[in-house]
Amino acid sequence: MASDVATPAGVPASGPILSGRIYDATGVALPGARVVVEGTGAQATTNLQGEFSIVTPEEAGDVTLLVDYLGRPPVTRIVPAAERGRPVSLTLPAASGEDGDIVVTGASLLDNTARALNQQRTADNTVTIISSDAIGRFPDPNIAEALQRAPGVGIERDQGEGRYINVRGAPSEWSAISVDGIQIPSVDPTTRAVDLDTLPSDIVANLEVTKSLLPYQDADSIAGAVNITTRSPFDRKGFALTGMAGASYNQYGKGSDYRGSAAVSDTFGPDRQFGLLFSGSYSRTHRRPDNVENTWSQTPAGLRVTETLFKDYDTKRQRIAGTGAFEWRPSDQTHAWVRGTYARFEDDEFRDRIGILWSEGTLQAGSTDRAATWRNTRIEKQVRHRKQVNEIWSATAGIEQRLGEGTIRADVAYSESSQTYPRRDELLFRSTLRPTLSYDFADVDLPSYSLFTTKEHLQLGTYGFRENAYRSNTTKNDELTLAIRSDVPLGDFVTLSSGGKYRERHINADEERFRDRRTSAAPTQSLAGLLSDEDSRNFGYELGKRFDTGLADAYFDATKAASERRLPQSLTADYVAEEKILGLFGMAKYVKDGTTLIAGLRVETTDFESSAPSVSRTGAVTTARGHNGYAEFFPNLTLRQAFTPNLILRGALSRAINRPNFPQIAPRVLETSEGNTVRVEFGNPDLKPTLSNNVDAGLEYYIRPLGVISVNGFYKDLTDYRYTLNTVGVYNGVGGATLSRPINARKGELYGVELNWQQQLSFLPGVLGGLGVFANYTYTKGNATFDAAYGGRSRFVLPGQSTHMWNASVFYERGPVNLRVAYTKRSDYLDEINADNPALDLYWEGRGQLDVTGSVQLAKGINLFAEGKNLTNTPGVRYFGERFRTYEYEKFGYTLFGGLRVKL
C-alpha cells in the first residue's frame, strides 16, 4: 500500500526536514508536484493531499524551493529561516502564468489532466491515473466505464453497461480491485473479478491502474492492480462542497433516468488538524434493451440452430453509494484516519420471452449452414421476474507516524460483499402446435424466421401451463486485512522498506431451486388473461403482448411456497470456502540524481479450504472437501531513469499470481438451464494458481505546457494458465448437456505494446489553441499450450484478449466552454472455448462507441453540462466460431444526459 505522506527522494539522509502543502488558487491540493531544494538537488513529490516532506541543509538560513508542476509554469518560493521548523503552505499561480490568482472552479479539462499526468510522471513504476474531475468529463456512470479510457483497458458489458475490465488483454479476474489500498471481494460467486458496475464513478478522488507491481503491493494482479482512492477532507483547504444532478433519456428506455451526487467536507480544530467528509451518490435507469439468442449445435447435417430465444427486457437499475472519512493530522509527523465506503446495486428486471425449440422437431433435408427448415418444432412463452442486489461495504482505520527520518504505518480493514436474488421467478407456457418452421441467416444480425409470417406464437388458445420455477441465491464474502509497513533511510541515498499483510476471507454460496409442473400449480387465468395490452417487440419481431407484471407477481407470490424443491440442484451448487493469505516483503530503494532503483522480494503463503455437498445417484448426501496450500516467491527489480524531469525511462522485472476462482477450486457442481440448453459447471480442487514472470519497459516524454507521449511494452511468461473447457455429454441422464471444467495449461504467454498521446495544442494560433487530443492504442497477443489436444488443438488464444484497443478523443476548452468527442473500440475477443469443436468457440464481437460531452460555466463554481453516450447505438454481439453464426444480438440504444455541477 502506498504511503499517504510523500517521502523525500534523492536527498542526503541528514538535515532538518521541511514539510508543507501545495495548493492552487482555489485551495485544491495539487498532487504529483515535484519539489526541489535549490543548491542541494534534494527532491520530493506531493501526495493526493498536496503534502511533501524534504530534507534541507544542516546550516541555518533561508531555503529556496523550486516547484515543478505540469500545466503550470515552474515556481520558486523562499522559505525564511524562521519558518523552517513548521509546515509551510504554498499556492501556485494559475495555469496561465499571469500575475494574480485566476479562479479555477473544477470545470477545466486541462486542470484535471494535469493532476493525473503529474502523478504519473513522478511515480516509481508504470501507472495510469484518472482523476475524479476528469472522470466527470466523460459520460461514465460506473468505475468500469471510467477505466475504459485508460491505455490497455477494455471492458465487458451487461445490457450496454460496463461490468468487468480486461487490462492488457488479460481475463478480468487478473486485476485486483482495491479501495484505499484494501482489496474488496467480488459479489459474484463465480469469479474473483469485482463487478465494477456496482461502484458509481462519482464517489472517487482517483483511479490508479498499476501496470508493474512493486514489492509492497499484493501479488495477485498479473495484468494490473486498480486502486480506487476515495476523497479526503484534506483534498482542499477548509470547507468544500461539490454536487451534480441531472436526468437522461435513453433510446430504448422509459425516460425516467436520474443521477445525482454530492460531497461535503471541512477541516476544524485549533490548528485545522481534524477533517471530516461525507459523500453520496444515487442513480436510477429504466431501460428496455432488445435481445435475440440463437444456440448452435452439432447435428448430422452440420452446425445448425437448435434453439432461438427472443428476449424482451424491462430493466430498472438503481445505485446507491456513499463514503465517509474522519482524519486527524495533529502535525506533519502524524496522520490517523477512519474511512468507510458503501455501494448498493439493484437490478430489477422483467423479461418476456418467446422461444423456438428447433431441436424438439426434425431437421428437414436441404438445410445449409445459414438456412434450415424443421418439422414439429415447439413454441414457448415465458415471463421471468429477476431482482438482483449487490452490496459492497468496507471500513478501514490506520495510522502513519514519522519517527525521525523514517515512517511506520499500520492498517486494519474489514470488507464485505454480497449478492442476493430476492426474486428469480419464472412462469412458462407451451403451445400444443408443432409447426414446421424455418430460419434464414442471410442477415446475420437479424435473421428471418417464418414464425413471424405464419404467427403460430400469437394463437394464445393453444398455450398451456408447462411449469413454474423459482431460484434463491445468496453469496456472501467477507475479508479481514491487517497490514504494517516501515520505511527507514539507510545512508544518503537508500531507503529500506519492509512489512507484511494478512488477509482472511470467508465465502458462503447458497442456492435453492424449486419447480412445479403439476396441474394444480397452473394459474387460474389462461395465458391471454395474464397478458397486458402492451406490445412485446424485439427489433422488427412482433412477439405479441407483454405479460401484466402485477398479475405475474401475484401468481409467483401465491405459488412459490407450494412449488417443489429440486434435488440435487438445491444442494450441489452450494459451497463454503476460507482463504488465508500471508504476505511479507522487503525492498531497498536507491535514489540519486535521476535514477531510482528498487529491488525487493515478496513472499505469499496461501491456505485454501472448501467444502460442498455431494449427492450420489442414489440420493445420498455427503460432504466433499478440498484443500490447497502453497507458498510463492515474487522477486522484483524496478528502474526509473529520468534523463530530464520530463523524459523518463521505466523498466521492471516482476512476478505475479492469479489464484483460481472460488467455485473453480471448490468441489461443487452448478447446473443452469435456458430453454432446452443445460450447462453444468464442475469444480476442480486440484487446480493450480496461474503464475506470471513479467517484463515491462517504457519511455515517457512529458510535453510542456501539458501533455505526454509514451510507449510501453510488456511480456508475461505464464505457467499453469487456467482455462475453462466446454464439452457436450450426459448429466444426470440428460444428453446434450454442456459440461464445463477448469483445467491448467502447461505454459502460455501474453505480450503487447501501449502507445499513448495526450496534449494541449496551445501552440495553434488564436482560438485553435483551445484544442487538445487524448489518444491511445494497445496491441496484445497471447496463447496457452496444453500437453493434451482438445478438438485437435493444443494451443489456444487467451479469453478476454482483444488484439487491438483504441481510445481517441478531441477536446476544446476556451474560457467557460469545454467540449469533448470520444471514441473507444476494441476488437473481437474469445469468451469461451469448446473443447470438442473449434467452430463452437464463443466470441464477443469488438465494438466501438461514440460519446460526446460538453459544459459551460454559468457562474463561479456552477457548470451546465450535457452528454451523449453510445451515439452510434452499437450492438453487443456474440457468435460461434464465425461471424455469421450469431449467438446473441443485443441493442441498448443511445443515452442523452444533462444537468448541473456545483463545486464550491
Secondary structure, DSSP 8 states (H G I E B T S, - for coil): ---SS--EES--S-S-EEEEEEE-TTSBB-TT-EEEETTT--EEE--TTSEEEEE--SS-S-EEEEEE-TTS--EEEEE-GGGTTS-EEEE---TT--SS-----S--HHHHHHHHHHHHHH-SS-EEEEEHHHHTTTT--BHHHHHTTSTTEEEEEETTEEEEEEETT--GGGS-EEETTEE---SSTT-SS--GGGSBGGGEEEEEEESS--TTS-S--SS-EEEEEE--GGGBSS-EEEEEEEEEEETTB-S-EEEEEEEEEEEESTTS-EEEEEEEEEEEEEE--EEEEEEEEEETTEEEEEEEEEEEEEEEEEEEEEEEEEEEEEETTEEEEEEEEEEEEEEEEEEEEEEEEGGGSEE-TT--SSEEEEES-EEEEEEEEEEEEEEEEEEEEEEEEEETTEEEEEEEEEEEEEEEEEEEEEEEEEES----EEEETTSSSS-EETHHHH-GGG-GGGEEEEEEEEEEEEEEEEEEEEEEEEEEEETTTEEEEEEEEEEEEEEEEEEEEEEE-SGGGS-SS-TGGGEEEEEEEETTEEEEEEE-HHHHHHHHHHHGGGSEE-TTHHHHT-EEEEEEEEEEEEEEEEEETTEEEEEEEEEEEEEEEEEEEEE-TT--EEEEEEEEEEEEEEEEEEEEEEEETTEEEEEEEEEEEE---HHHHSS-EEEEEETTEEEEEE--TT---EEEEEEEEEEEEE-SSSEEEEEEEEEEEEEEEEEEEEEEEEETTEEEEEEEEEEEEEEEEEEEEEEEEEEE-TTSSGGGGGEEEEEEEEEEEEEEEEEEEETTEEEEE-TT--SEEEEEEEEEEETTEEEEEEEEEE--EEEEEESS-GGG-EEE--EEEEEEEEEEEEETTEEEEEEEE-TT---EEEEESSTTSEEEEEE---EEEEEEEEE-
